[in-house]
């Protein structure tokens, strides 16, 4: 049995009895019941995932996958594909948005080359797990083989489990890959059965003619390959990306090991669609950090039944939204575990 199948078999529903225990603890704290709103809901979600009411989120990691997309040959991005590699060096030098916000959140950034189109010099902070040198051009042929799709997911699972050995309380996911909003739009259209036009945004900033062309490329790719909306591996192999597979692997591993996974934006949302098509119960382990300005992201979140914590008009990717979401998750857990109860603080409770 392969790593993917082993992981899928471990995924079970969140523990609702733990949710009730967390609720009772929250109700005993020195505040009117429910007065901390979504912070309380978030604490209950995490308690249900971890199956306990006393825990911390001290060990945090954001997994940022980098990969290139052959569909950039269709001129669907405002930036050249070389930017993917250049941004990986920026991550390694600590100068990118994800580095800044991860430091703010107290999270480690785990950088993975899962499919950059050229070689990157070895670096102690870089995991080189290349499936291939970028995907194929999905407008002309499948983006990858089915075996490569499985491999990309299993790489994510293996990286998660390696980090888990060092201790991990919450994971975030992010990506870098010129052309990946095109792949993500195609995945979103396929899984949610919405039109390509409804789910496609301007990515890194396309003009009106370029935007129309991008939609046509996505529509053509979907007609060409006819991916099966109920077969995640068929979808990923025909119209996906290696970084999308890697993030799906992190989600599945998080669900299997009862660790919450903080989503970032649109691309990580596409990864969540792949993961939840493979294992519907994986949805129980997901937290949506924000809703991107990419119009397909709201459609993904509605499809998954997730409510975003933030609405900040973000569209950078890299895991930046996940880093911000982790700071809020950390706050919710500290309220749960550090705030005094009415009894311990000797404060009178509600009398009517």
N, C-alpha and C positions, 0 to 999 in steps of 0.2 A: 504493500500500500504506500502510495506516495505521500509526501509531506502535506500537500493540499488536502487530500482525502482524510488524513489523520486529524488535521486541524478542524475541518468541517464537522467531524464526528464529536468534537469536544464542545461545540457551541450549544448552550442551553439558554433558556429564558432567564431574564433578570429575576432576582429573589424579591418577591413582593412582601414577604414577611419582614425582611430587613428594611424595606421602605416604611412599613408601619412602625418599626422600632425607631427609625430616624425621626418620623413624624412625632412620636411621643416625646422624644428628647427635645425637639424644636419647640413643642408646645409647653415644655417645662421651663424654658429660658425666660429671662427677665425682659419681656417685651410682650405687647399684645400679640395674640396668635395670628400668624400669617403676615405680620407687619413688615417682614423683610422680603416679601413677595417672591420674585423669581430666584433670589438667593436660596430661599428655603426649598423651592422646587428642585433646584440644582443639587443641593445637598442630598435630597431624597434620591434623586437619580443616581448619584455617585454611590450612595450607601447601598442601593439595590444592586448595582454592578459589583461592588466589593463584598456584598453579603454580610455587612457588619455596620455598626453605628459609631465605632471609635477608630479613626484612621487619620492619616495625614497624606498630603500630596507633596512631600518634601523632595522626592526624586522624580524629576520631570525631563522628558526628552522630546524634541521635535525632529522628526525624520524628514529630511528634504531630499527628494529624488530628482536627479537631472537626466534628461534624455532629449534627443532630437527626433524630428518628425520629417519623413520623406515628403509629406504633402506640402512642405514649404516650397517645393519646386513649382507649385501652382500659384505662387505669389499671393498667398493668403495672409501674410503677416507684414506689418510695417517695419519689422526689424529682421536683419539677416540671421541665419541659423548659427553663425559664429558666436553670437551673443550668449548662447547657452554655455559654451565653454568659458567664455570671458567672465560670466557671472559666477561660475563655480570657483574660479580663482578669487573673485570678490568675496564669496562666502568664506573661503579658506583664510583670507586676510582679515576677516572680521568686520568688513566695511559695509555689508548689505543691510537692508531693512530687517531681515530675519535675525541677523546677529544682534542688532541693537535691541529689538523687542524681546528676543530670547534672554538676553542679559537682564532686561527689566523683569522678566518673569522668573528668573532663576532657573532657566531650563538649558540643558545641553542641546546643541544643534548637531545632529548626526547627518553628515553629507554623503550622499551615495551617487556615484556615477553608474547608472543602470543602463545607459544607452546613448551617451554623448557621441557625436559622429566622428570625433577624433580623439586621440589619446591625450590624457591629462597626466602631468608629471606626478609621480607618487608623493604623497603628503601624509603625515601621521594622522591628520584629521579627515582624510578622505577614504571612504570605502569604495574600492573599484570592483563592481559587480556587474560588468557589462554583459547584457544579453546579446547585443549586437551593436553595430555602429549606426544607431538610429533606426527608425522603422522604414519600411518601404513607403512609396507614394500611394496612399489609399485610393487616390483618384484613378489609379491605373491597375493596382493589384492589392491583395490583402496586405495590411500593415505589417503583419508578422505571421509566423506559423502558429498553429494551435499549441505546439510544444513550447514555443517561445513565450506564448501567453501564460502557460502554466509556470514556466520557469520564472517569469517576472513576478508572479504572485508569490511563488515559493521563496524567492529572494527576500521579499518583504517579510514573510513569516520568519525566515531564518535570522534576519537582522534583528527583528523584534526580540526573538528568543535569546539571542546573544546578549542584547542589552538588558533583558530581564534578569539574567544571571547576576548582573551587577546591582540590581535593584531598580525597580521602575514602578511608580505609582500612577502616573498619567502620561499618555502619549499624545503628541500632536503630529499632524502630517502637513507637508507642503511640497512644492515642486518648482522646477525651472525647466522650461522646454519651449523654445520658439515653435509656434504652430500648434501648441496643445489645446488652445481654445477651439480649434477646428475639430480635432478629434473628440473633445469633450462635448461639443455641440452635437456631433453625429451620434455619440453614445446616448446623450440625453434624449434626442429625438427618437431613437430606437426604443429605449426602455419606457419612456413616458408616453410614447405614441403622439407626441406633439410635433407640429411641422418644424422643419429646419429653420424657417424664418422666425417662428415663435421662440426658439431656444437659443438663437445665435446672437452674440453681441459683437462689439467692434474690437475686442481683444486689446492689443496695445495701441489702438487708435487709428482705425482705417477711415479713409474718405468714403463718401457715398458710393462711388463706382466700385471701389475696392471691397466694400461691405457687401454689395450685391453679388460680386464675383465670388466672395467667400461662401455665401449661401448656396450659390449654384454648384460650387465644388462639393459641398456637403450633400446636397440633394443628389448629385450625380453619383457620389460614392455609395450612398444608401441604395440607390437603384441598382448599381453595378453588383454589389455584394449581397444584398438582401439578408442582412444578419438576423438571426433568430432571436427575437426579443426575450425569450425565456432561457436562452443558452448564453451565459455570461462569457464563456470562453470563446464562443463563436463571435460574439460582439467585440470582445477585446482583440481577438486575432485579426479581424477584418478591418476595424475602424479605430482601434485604440492606440495606446502608447505604452512604452515600457514603464515610464514613471507612474502611469495610472495603474498598471498592474502591481507595481511595488507598493503603492499606497493602499490598494485593495488588500494586499497581503498583511500590511500592518493592522488594518481594521479587523481582518479575520483572526489574526493572532491575538489582538487585544480582546476580542470576544471570547476566544477559546481560553484565555488566561485570566479573564475577569478584570481587565484593566480598561478604564474609560479612554476613548479615543476622541480627541478634539479635532473636528474638521476645520479646514481653512475655507477657501472659497469655491469657485465654480469647478476647478479641475479636481480638487479633492472630493467635491460632490459627485462628479462623474465616477471617481473611484469607488465611492460609497454605493452608487447604483450597481456597479459590477459586483462588489462584495455582497450586497444584500440580495442580488439575484442568485448568487451562489448559496447564500445562507440568510434567509429572511430574518432570523432571530438576531443577526449581527446588528440590526437597527437598534436593539435595546442598549447597545454599548457605545452609541454615538452621541456626541454633543455638537451642536452647530454653533460655532463661535460667532458668525456674522452672516449677513446676506450681502453678497457682492452686487455691484452695479451691473455685472453681466446678467442679462435678463433671464438666461436659462437657470441661474442658480436658485431663484425663488421657486421655479417649477420643480427643481430637484427636491428642495426642502419640503414642499407640499407633498410631493410623491412619497417621500420617506416619513412624513408626519413629524418633522422636526421644526422646532421654533428657535430662531437664532437669538443669541444673547445680545448681540450688538447690531446696530444699523449705522455704519460709519462711512458708507460709500467707498469701501476698499475695493481694489482690483489689482493689487500687486502680486499676490500669490506668495511663494517661498515658504509659507507657514506663518506669515505675519499675523493674520487674523487668529490663527490657532494659539499663538503666543499670548495675545491679548485675552483670548478666551480662558486660557489656563490661569491667568492672574485672577479672573473672576471666580473660577472654580476653586482656586486656593482660598479666596476670601470666604466663599460659602462654607467650606469645610472648617475653616477656623472659627466661624460663627457657631457651627454645630459643636465643635469640640472644646472651645476655649471660653465661651460665654457662660456666665454664672446662671444657675437655676434660681427660681424663686426661693427654694428651700435653702440652698447653700449661701445665698446672699441675704437671707432673712428679710425678703421683700414680700409684702402682702400681695396675694393674688387677687384676680378679679372677683368681686363679691356679688355681682348680679348678672 
